[in-house]
Amino acid sequence: MGSPVVDEACVLVEGDWTHRFVHANGSRFHVVEAGTGPLVLLLHGFPEFWWAWHDQLTMLADAGFRAVAIDLRGYGATDKPPRGYDGFTLAADVVGLIRALGERDAVLVGAGAGGLVAWTTAAFHPRMVRRLVVLGAAHPLRLRSAIITDPRGQMAASAPLLKFQIPRYEHTLTKDDAAGIGELLRGWAGPQWLDTPSFAETDSRYREAMQIPQAMFCALEAYRWAFRSVLRLHGYRFVRQVRQPIVTPTLQLHGELDAASLPGTAQGSGRYVIAPYEWRMLDGVGHFPHLEEPDLVAGEIIRWAKS
């Protein structure tokens, strides 16, 4: 007997928010929203889903914002098409969602892989992004150059992502109740968070959500595109376009102990921003500041959104 199939219903967690489905850029997205006011759109990273932002949703709503956390293409209860995991399409998803939500622009917040999508969206579609907040993610070009020039640092830190290139590696990560996802979480989390009930709940929810059929394959496809595209025209076009300076006021929050996106890698991202830019290092925090220090992160998003 195989393991039981995990249903998408596992991500429809109840709380002080509303679940709905929105069509954008040719796909159906699961969005979770709370509050009214200016739109703050929250993009999770890997191996996450919308629930990454459950603390911030209610805090942002209480502060007078319309907070919307989404399941990115391929994750959670959002559609899982076989294609569309390139940087161009993921940025177009964000723009399509902002419009589908009836807004002209948004404060865009991205963590980890969602931070890379946020950087890209701000570069490609500057009018759609009013303010940018990035957690645990270097600018895509900064990450790219660090992987090449820093073999003992960022290249070594990116070793798990290199494994993602192996065909059918998603089966390795989902076996034994997605034990491989638990290992990645523990490796990337800050040590202070590891022995908390919050970490135990996050571990359980993320492992379950990544066992939804096709979710792991789709999640890895974005990483596969990032590596495969390097030698292709598509990738060359992406690099040329993402070089556009960021004209959106940008706040970058980064965990001092982030083992996935090293602080030294992320710190050089400001050179791509010609708008007001602020860097803040978070002591004792790993790759998931929004979960490790939820109140601090919510406060920083609110401060930046209102400034």
RAHUPE-V427474 format. One record per backbone hydrogen bond with DSSP energy under -0.5 kcal/mol. NH is the residue of the N-H (numbers start at 1). CO is the residue of the C=O. Records with the same first field share a line. If there is no record, write none. Layout:
NH->CO ; CO
This chain:
6->211
10->7
11->8
12->9
13->11
17->15
18->33
20->31
22->29
24->27
27->24
29->22 ; 27
31->20 ; 29
32->69
33->18
34->67
38->64
40->66
41->39 ; 107
42->40 ; 68
43->41 ; 109
44->42 ; 70
48->45
52->49
53->50
54->51
57->53
58->54
59->55
60->56
61->57
62->58
63->59
64->61
65->60
66->38
67->34 ; 65
68->40
69->32
70->42
71->30
72->70
74->79
75->72
78->75
79->28
90->86
91->87
92->88
93->89
94->90
95->91
96->92
97->93
98->94
99->95
100->96
101->97
102->99
103->98
106->128
107->39
108->106 ; 131
109->41 ; 107
110->133
111->43
112->135
114->111
115->112
116->112
117->113
118->114
119->115
120->116
121->117
122->118
123->119
124->120
125->121
128->125
129->126
130->106 ; 128
131->106
132->249
133->108
134->251
135->110
136->253
142->139
143->139
144->140
145->141
146->142
147->143
148->144
149->145
150->146
153->150
155->150
156->151
157->153
158->154
159->156
161->158
162->158
163->159
164->160
165->162
166->163
169->166
171->168
172->168 ; 169
173->169
174->170
175->171
178->174
179->175
180->173 ; 175
181->173 ; 178
182->178
183->179
184->180
185->181
186->182
187->183
188->184
189->185
192->284
193->190
194->190
195->191
196->193
200->196
201->197
202->198
203->199
204->200
205->201
206->202
207->203
208->204
209->205
210->206
211->208
212->209
213->6
215->212
216->210 ; 212
218->214
219->215
220->216
221->217
222->218 ; 219
223->219
224->220
225->221
226->222
227->223
228->224
229->225
230->227
231->228
232->229
235->229
236->232
237->233
238->234
239->235
240->236
241->237
242->238
243->239
244->241
246->272
249->130
250->276
251->132
252->278
253->134 ; 251
254->280
256->282
257->285
258->255
262->260
265->262
266->262
267->263
268->264 ; 265
269->266
270->267
271->268
272->269
273->270
274->246 ; 272
275->246
278->250
280->252
282->254
283->281
285->282
287->188
291->288
292->288
293->289
297->293
298->294
299->295
300->296
301->297
302->298
303->299
304->300
305->301
306->302
307->303
